[in-house]
Amino acid sequence: MYVVVVGAGEVGTAIATSLSENHDVAVVDTDESRVESLVYDADVLGVEGDGTDLDVLEEANVEDADMVIASTDADETNIIVCSTAKAVSSAFTISRVKSAKYLRTWQHSDVAFGVDHMVGTNVLTAETIVRVVGLPAARDVQLFADGLVQMAEFTIPESSPVAGMTVREADQYDSLTFAAVLGEDDVVVPRGETVLSVGDAVIVIGSPESVQTFSHALAPDSDGTPNVLVVGGSDVGYHTARLLQERGLKPRLVERDHDRARELAELLEGTTVLESDATDREFLEREHIEAVDIVVTVLENDEKNLLASLIAKSAGAKRAIAVVDSAEYVDLFETVGVDAAINPRETTAEEITRFTRERHAENVAIIETDRAEVLEITVDEDSVLAGRPIRESIADLPDGVVVGAITRNGEFVVPRGDTVVEVGDHVIVFVDAASLAEATSKL
């Protein structure tokens, strides 16, 4: 496959680097240093220039492209890139947009703007936040198989009853698989004797009910409907509050701009909108921050989100979720006290990545930027899993692959060693990044 990626920021770089391992890739960007860096680090064709210019796209051989991915930070640029590419090629076009207005227009026709698939960054980010809000102690949550399967990443807290247990001792859930334990430098496929230590990041895959039960085992004081405070009336903040409302919660939202606060109050009938500065400790105390279960910070930059999160937690909020635009800050946020850091660019890259897989994975979750992936695969006759017990087929797969869950005819199937996988099954597998290329070619 030949892919043209326009935009060499974090999203474009992540996608181009991943694709370059198995495909021919061209990268277009106005920033010469970004292009040169990608040409040096990955085996790609680099083109410096404006991706909305047909001459530049032709220099990238767009007429021969199987796919064009527009991933700049500007919505209008991405849409024009796709429209231009569609005019001169038969490539499948993917556009990243922040504004929900473009997404709504595209959803009405599916072919608007010459875009074959549109990824709405802000809505995706809000959906990710709301999934994490709904699962106590989770750092990352993803649904697979139309919601029948849930993957979640947890950090084992010191107060958790499972801290210090072996996986065999902690494995008390009928439909839950411990897929991996992520150390600082390694990824461990857990065995029965693997110990769950305080601070370990654990990946589990199972039915939503079992993952929810495990989540409450990690944080036993978190039962009940959470009291949520959203800080920031950005587009992400609006969609987060809207989605929380739709799930029956009654969030509060803090916005310091008078006009935006009034606008949000009219749009969000089920949300209490407060006009104030969320870094004002006296304001937080007046609003009984000590009763807030989760504070979600979605302000306009990373530094403000970090400050607002830490002030809210120091004043009594039990848990903080923050949007972090810079991927390199994610670990920093979680180290200094933010419980879950959501990176919109990683969320966008996941959504685009699933369209670029040779075997067309139904769904993809990227674990901690690039350390591992969880894939949803529809098993066909060529799959190493087809018609064989998992115990037998797993021997033909590289190390670092775990079958986490199976769905068959809309029903959850608990994967055990003697479970025979059938053609048409949806299989959710954890794959260590080091094994990804070999594993996906066999799955």
Phi and psi in degrees as a GROMACS rama.xvg file:
@    title "Ramachandran Plot"
@    xaxis  label "Phi"
@    yaxis  label "Psi"
@TYPE xy
-109.667  123.04  TYR-2
-122.175  131.847  VAL-3
-105.748  121.209  VAL-4
-108.06  120.319  VAL-5
-103.487  118.48  VAL-6
108.509  114.706  GLY-7
-113.152  36.0973  ALA-8
-76.7333  -157.406  GLY-9
-62.8452  -43.3411  GLU-10
-66.925  -51.0521  VAL-11
-61.8743  -39.9437  GLY-12
-64.6845  -43.8848  THR-13
-62.1715  -42.4697  ALA-14
-69.7166  -46.5766  ILE-15
-62.7411  -41.5215  ALA-16
-63.7239  -43.4349  THR-17
-64.0449  -43.826  SER-18
-70.4343  -30.5877  LEU-19
-64.8583  -16.6329  SER-20
-69.7893  -28.5956  GLU-21
-130.108  -2.80242  ASN-22
-137.443  165.916  HIS-23
-85.116  129.847  ASP-24
-132.012  137.272  VAL-25
-117.445  140.624  ALA-26
-121.205  132.53  VAL-27
-118.76  131.215  VAL-28
-159.076  151.411  ASP-29
-76.8049  -17.3122  THR-30
-89.6818  109.398  ASP-31
-59.4526  -40.2815  GLU-32
-65.7852  -36.7525  SER-33
-64.6478  -42.9468  ARG-34
-63.0993  -47.1198  VAL-35
-62.1833  -38.1122  GLU-36
-62.8155  -42.844  SER-37
-69.4151  -39.1541  LEU-38
-60.957  -38.7489  VAL-39
-72.0271  -42.9036  TYR-40
-83.1721  -30.1694  ASP-41
-130.992  155.782  ALA-42
-84.455  77.0785  ASP-43
-126.16  160.08  VAL-44
-84.8784  125.376  LEU-45
-103.986  134.806  GLY-46
-131.193  119.987  VAL-47
-88.7522  126.397  GLU-48
157.314  179.185  GLY-49
-85.579  119.713  ASP-50
-68.2288  -11.3576  GLY-51
-84.4038  -6.89434  THR-52
-89.429  120.889  ASP-53
-58.4272  -37.2359  LEU-54
-60.3032  -38.7192  ASP-55
-68.6354  -43.2557  VAL-56
-63.9859  -37.7011  LEU-57
-66.2418  -33.5733  GLU-58
-62.8099  -29.2627  GLU-59
-87.8802  9.69198  ALA-60
59.2595  45.574  ASN-61
-62.9784  -28.0302  VAL-62
-64.6272  -20.4468  GLU-63
-98.0921  -0.0871163  ASP-64
-73.6952  140.585  ALA-65
-86.3214  -25.5719  ASP-66
-149.343  140.087  MET-67
-122.854  125.367  VAL-68
-115.47  116.097  ILE-69
-98.783  110.914  ALA-70
-132.231  31.4204  SER-71
-74.2287  174.999  THR-72
-81.5747  -4.32857  ASP-73
-106.743  119.364  ALA-74
-56.6652  -49.1209  ASP-75
-63.0949  -38.7566  GLU-76
-61.4639  -44.6678  THR-77
-63.4281  -41.375  ASN-78
-65.9671  -42.4805  ILE-79
-65.2712  -39.3244  ILE-80
-57.5127  -47.5358  VAL-81
-64.7342  -43.4919  CYS-82
-62.5641  -41.9625  SER-83
-66.0824  -44.2789  THR-84
-62.3624  -38.3521  ALA-85
-66.5949  -30.1677  LYS-86
-70.9595  -24.6219  ALA-87
-122.03  4.27318  VAL-88
-151.584  172.939  SER-89
-105.895  20.8974  SER-90
-65.0286  147.404  ALA-91
-75.024  126.683  PHE-92
-109.845  137.396  THR-93
-126.741  128.766  ILE-94
-121.607  134.239  SER-95
-92.7272  131.401  ARG-96
-136.151  149.634  VAL-97
-91.7075  -41.4887  LYS-98
-72.9448  129.455  SER-99
-70.2769  -18.4067  ALA-100
-66.8727  -38.193  LYS-101
-68.3034  -38.8514  TYR-102
-62.7851  -42.6182  LEU-103
-63.4424  -42.2059  ARG-104
-61.1842  -46.3642  THR-105
-64.16  -39.1857  TRP-106
-65.4722  -22.6442  GLN-107
-73.1755  -21.7124  HIS-108
-132.28  -21.2317  SER-109
70.0936  -14.8085  ASP-110
-123.071  6.36097  VAL-111
-59.7413  146.201  ALA-112
65.8429  7.45427  PHE-113
73.1373  20.971  GLY-114
-101.939  123.313  VAL-115
-82.0131  -32.6395  ASP-116
-143.751  129.229  HIS-117
-114.998  133.277  MET-118
-110.322  114.016  VAL-119
-89.6049  100.527  GLY-120
-58.9008  -48.2423  THR-121
-66.0854  -41.3184  ASN-122
-67.2875  -41.4684  VAL-123
-60.4247  -42.2257  LEU-124
-63.6252  -43.7352  THR-125
-62.6853  -40.9438  ALA-126
-62.3942  -39.7526  GLU-127
-63.373  -44.8117  THR-128
-58.6255  -45.883  ILE-129
-66.4336  -35.293  VAL-130
-63.7518  -40.782  ARG-131
-69.2706  -38.4322  VAL-132
-57.3759  -37.4993  VAL-133
-77.7572  -3.16263  GLY-134
-128.931  102.495  LEU-135
-54.4678  134.994  PRO-136
77.1268  -2.71532  ALA-137
-78.2337  145.725  ALA-138
-100.851  -26.4242  ARG-139
-153.278  141.4  ASP-140
-141.367  138.048  VAL-141
-143.724  140.041  GLN-142
-99.8981  145.911  LEU-143
-132.261  166.454  PHE-144
50.2216  53.2913  ALA-145
54.8672  34.9552  ASP-146
88.719  -0.0857524  GLY-147
-75.9915  -21.2322  LEU-148
-127.458  140.735  VAL-149
-126.147  135.678  GLN-150
-109.46  138.068  MET-151
-143.381  148.757  ALA-152
-114.02  129.179  GLU-153
-125.285  150.363  PHE-154
-102.538  128.374  THR-155
-69.0482  113.572  ILE-156
-79.5986  158.961  PRO-157
-62.1661  -33.4194  GLU-158
-82.5704  -1.84036  SER-159
-72.1203  137.99  SER-160
-64.1396  -22.2443  PRO-161
-88.743  -7.05747  VAL-162
-62.321  126.497  ALA-163
91.9228  -10.3767  GLY-164
-77.2105  155.481  MET-165
-80.0953  164.016  THR-166
-60.6089  -37.5902  VAL-167
-61.5568  -40.3189  ARG-168
-71.1135  -35.4873  GLU-169
-82.6865  -13.866  ALA-170
-80.0539  77.9423  ASP-171
-115.608  21.9902  GLN-172
-123.417  129.727  TYR-173
-62.7212  -36.1064  ASP-174
-126.526  47.8158  SER-175
-129.859  133.333  LEU-176
-116.868  128.368  THR-177
-79.9198  106.369  PHE-178
-86.3526  -35.9683  ALA-179
-164.335  153.924  ALA-180
-119.763  121.962  VAL-181
-97.9656  112.776  LEU-182
-86.9949  -174.821  GLY-183
-63.3413  -38.8014  GLU-184
-122.686  -1.10701  ASP-185
-140.201  164.303  ASP-186
-118.956  119.3  VAL-187
-107.963  125.002  VAL-188
-80.1322  113.178  VAL-189
-70.9631  141.865  PRO-190
-108.642  177.802  ARG-191
-57.9051  -35.6133  GLY-192
-88.1239  -2.3018  GLU-193
-63.9366  129.855  THR-194
-91.8515  134.559  VAL-195
-89.5821  104.04  LEU-196
-96.5766  156.241  SER-197
-57.6082  130.315  VAL-198
94.2478  -14.0377  GLY-199
-65.2686  142.829  ASP-200
-94.1052  122.793  ALA-201
-115.112  131.683  VAL-202
-102.496  122.311  ILE-203
-120.516  148.431  VAL-204
-132.356  132.706  ILE-205
-178.689  -167.698  GLY-206
-69.1428  150.347  SER-207
-54.7656  -36.0068  PRO-208
-65.3403  -43.8201  GLU-209
-69.3676  -38.121  SER-210
-65.7919  -39.4136  VAL-211
-61.9677  -42.7082  GLN-212
-63.5383  -43.5777  THR-213
-63.1538  -39.5465  PHE-214
-59.2776  -43.7004  SER-215
-69.9455  -26.288  HIS-216
-67.6453  -34.0158  ALA-217
-73.6498  -34.1824  LEU-218
-129.493  74.5704  ALA-219
-66.0467  -13.1431  PRO-220
-91.57  10.8326  ASP-221
-104.71  14.9625  SER-222
-65.3265  155.645  ASP-223
100.487  172.87  GLY-224
-74.8696  124.513  THR-225
-72.1264  143.525  PRO-226
-89.8059  111.489  ASN-227
-112.95  133.598  VAL-228
-117.089  118.545  LEU-229
-96.6057  126.271  VAL-230
-106.927  109.902  VAL-231
116.568  126.251  GLY-232
-99.9294  31.4091  GLY-233
-65.4773  177.977  SER-234
-61.0512  -38.5846  ASP-235
-64.9965  -41.03  VAL-236
-62.2622  -42.7334  GLY-237
-59.9147  -50.507  TYR-238
-65.8887  -33.2426  HIS-239
-63.468  -49.2082  THR-240
-62.3833  -41.6411  ALA-241
-59.9365  -46.2347  ARG-242
-68.0863  -35.7504  LEU-243
-63.8046  -42.0409  LEU-244
-56.4488  -46.2634  GLN-245
-63.3871  -21.4047  GLU-246
-94.4277  11.1911  ARG-247
89.0442  4.71189  GLY-248
-87.028  163.484  LEU-249
-122.598  77.0695  LYS-250
-72.9545  161.89  PRO-251
-110.747  146.912  ARG-252
-130.006  131.539  LEU-253
-107.204  124.482  VAL-254
-137.451  128.456  GLU-255
-84.5371  -22.5064  ARG-256
-78.8462  125.813  ASP-257
-59.3946  -51.1252  HIS-258
-65.1483  -42.2206  ASP-259
-66.9296  -37.0285  ARG-260
-62.5679  -42.4431  ALA-261
-64.9254  -41.4451  ARG-262
-61.2165  -44.7044  GLU-263
-66.8538  -36.9661  LEU-264
-60.6686  -34.6641  ALA-265
-75.8319  -33.3828  GLU-266
-79.5082  -31.8256  LEU-267
-112.126  84.5267  LEU-268
-67.97  -26.7878  GLU-269
-94.6224  8.48853  GLY-270
-118.572  137.092  THR-271
-86.473  113.528  THR-272
-96.356  126.529  VAL-273
-113.777  131.007  LEU-274
-95.9059  105.104  GLU-275
-170.833  178.092  SER-276
-98.5416  117.838  ASP-277
-74.0319  -5.01407  ALA-278
-92.8499  3.3755  THR-279
-84.1054  107.743  ASP-280
-63.299  -36.9744  ARG-281
-63.5863  -39.9795  GLU-282
-61.1351  -45.0024  PHE-283
-61.8746  -39.5908  LEU-284
-68.0834  -37.7493  GLU-285
-63.7743  -31.9443  ARG-286
-89.2711  13.5197  GLU-287
56.6591  55.7632  HIS-288
-59.4105  -25.7025  ILE-289
-65.7312  -16.3342  GLU-290
-94.5668  -1.93479  ALA-291
-80.5122  125.831  VAL-292
-79.0464  -40.3351  ASP-293
-140.063  126.525  ILE-294
-106.594  130.648  VAL-295
-113.398  117.952  VAL-296
-104.693  122.606  THR-297
-133.882  47.0859  VAL-298
-78.0822  -178.504  LEU-299
-80.0043  -10.9444  GLU-300
-147.479  163.26  ASN-301
-62.7126  -40.9965  ASP-302
-62.0749  -42.4726  GLU-303
-67.6128  -37.0773  LYS-304
-64.7156  -41.111  ASN-305
-64.9101  -46.0477  LEU-306
-61.4083  -48.2481  LEU-307
-63.5447  -37.5855  ALA-308
-64.2463  -47.6706  SER-309
-69.058  -37.4979  LEU-310
-64.7511  -43.6879  ILE-311
-63.4069  -40.389  ALA-312
-70.2546  -39.1767  LYS-313
-66.7293  -24.94  SER-314
-88.4443  -4.86658  ALA-315
130.55  -10.5828  GLY-316
-62.0312  139.669  ALA-317
-78.6629  -31.6319  LYS-318
-147.865  145.635  ARG-319
-128.039  133.22  ALA-320
-119.818  129.808  ILE-321
-129.315  142.413  ALA-322
-82.0629  132.546  VAL-323
-127.654  111.437  VAL-324
-72.212  -34.5439  ASP-325
-92.4912  118.102  SER-326
-59.6581  -31.9831  ALA-327
-70.5778  -12.4935  GLU-328
-90.6643  -9.78364  TYR-329
-57.2597  -50.4627  VAL-330
-62.7761  -39.2441  ASP-331
-60.4966  -47.8334  LEU-332
-55.9557  -47.5619  PHE-333
-73.2487  -25.248  GLU-334
-72.0327  -37.8009  THR-335
-89.9615  -0.325002  VAL-336
133.753  -9.25582  GLY-337
-74.7644  130.647  VAL-338
-77.3082  -33.3361  ASP-339
-146.052  124.791  ALA-340
-108.181  120.801  ALA-341
-102.715  119.908  ILE-342
-102.143  109.497  ASN-343
-58.2607  -33.6513  PRO-344
-68.2721  -36.8445  ARG-345
-66.9677  -40.8303  GLU-346
-60.4612  -42.2273  THR-347
-66.422  -43.0839  THR-348
-60.0597  -38.5964  ALA-349
-60.5829  -45.3616  GLU-350
-64.4644  -41.1937  GLU-351
-73.4141  -36.906  ILE-352
-58.2724  -38.1537  THR-353
-65.4564  -20.6915  ARG-354
-83.5678  -11.0374  PHE-355
-103.279  -1.30187  THR-356
-75.7487  137.649  ARG-357
-57.4821  -40.5156  GLU-358
-93.6827  8.41276  ARG-359
54.0003  68.5878  HIS-360
-57.9716  138.29  ALA-361
-66.2243  -33.1929  GLU-362
-157.551  151.884  ASN-363
-140.966  134.962  VAL-364
-121.608  126.342  ALA-365
-94.1136  125.042  ILE-366
-93.2359  122.701  ILE-367
46.6222  58.821  GLU-368
72.9286  -62.2291  THR-369
-154.666  19.2962  ASP-370
-81.8218  -26.0464  ARG-371
-166.756  170.188  ALA-372
-137.306  151.239  GLU-373
-113.609  123.271  VAL-374
-116.182  144.311  LEU-375
-105.633  119.934  GLU-376
-118.692  135.134  ILE-377
-90.8378  117.978  THR-378
-73.0189  127.581  VAL-379
-114.437  -178.179  ASP-380
-66.2464  -21.6409  GLU-381
-84.9025  -8.66013  ASP-382
-72.0298  142.605  SER-383
-64.1865  -18.0326  VAL-384
-83.6112  -21.4679  LEU-385
-63.5369  124.893  ALA-386
71.5648  17.1071  GLY-387
-129.916  151.308  ARG-388
-64.7781  146.397  PRO-389
-57.8746  -38.3214  ILE-390
-58.022  -35.751  ARG-391
-79.4715  -46.4098  GLU-392
-73.0117  -29.7464  SER-393
-64.784  -24.2059  ILE-394
-67.8023  -21.8378  ALA-395
-92.3554  1.88282  ASP-396
-105.313  155.351  LEU-397
-68.0837  166.318  PRO-398
-60.9764  154.009  ASP-399
87.8294  14.9536  GLY-400
-114.38  129.082  VAL-401
-131.009  125.93  VAL-402
-79.9043  111.441  VAL-403
-92.0566  -31.4701  GLY-404
-166.003  158.256  ALA-405
-135.216  141.056  ILE-406
-122.916  141.195  THR-407
-138.008  121.264  ARG-408
52.1943  40.0572  ASN-409
78.5189  10.9943  GLY-410
-118  144.631  GLU-411
-76.8746  131.373  PHE-412
-117.973  123.228  VAL-413
-73.6354  121.056  VAL-414
-78.3698  120.981  PRO-415
-125.18  171.226  ARG-416
-57.9109  -35.0468  GLY-417
-94.3918  5.82975  ASP-418
-70.2575  125.097  THR-419
-90.4038  122.21  VAL-420
-82.7462  133.623  VAL-421
-107.428  152.79  GLU-422
-58.9258  133.39  VAL-423
97.5879  -14.0444  GLY-424
-65.1917  147.676  ASP-425
-97.1032  121.502  HIS-426
-115.983  130.929  VAL-427
-105.839  116.708  ILE-428
-121.539  140.543  VAL-429
-91.2201  133.135  PHE-430
-134.027  121.501  VAL-431
-60.9483  141.346  ASP-432
-56.2745  -34.5657  ALA-433
-66.2791  -21.9913  ALA-434
-105.455  3.94625  SER-435
-62.0855  -48.8681  LEU-436
-62.7651  -47.1005  ALA-437
-66.697  -41.7311  GLU-438
-65.8288  -46.0691  ALA-439
-67.6679  -28.8779  THR-440
-69.362  -23.4833  SER-441
-97.8312  -25.4006  LYS-442
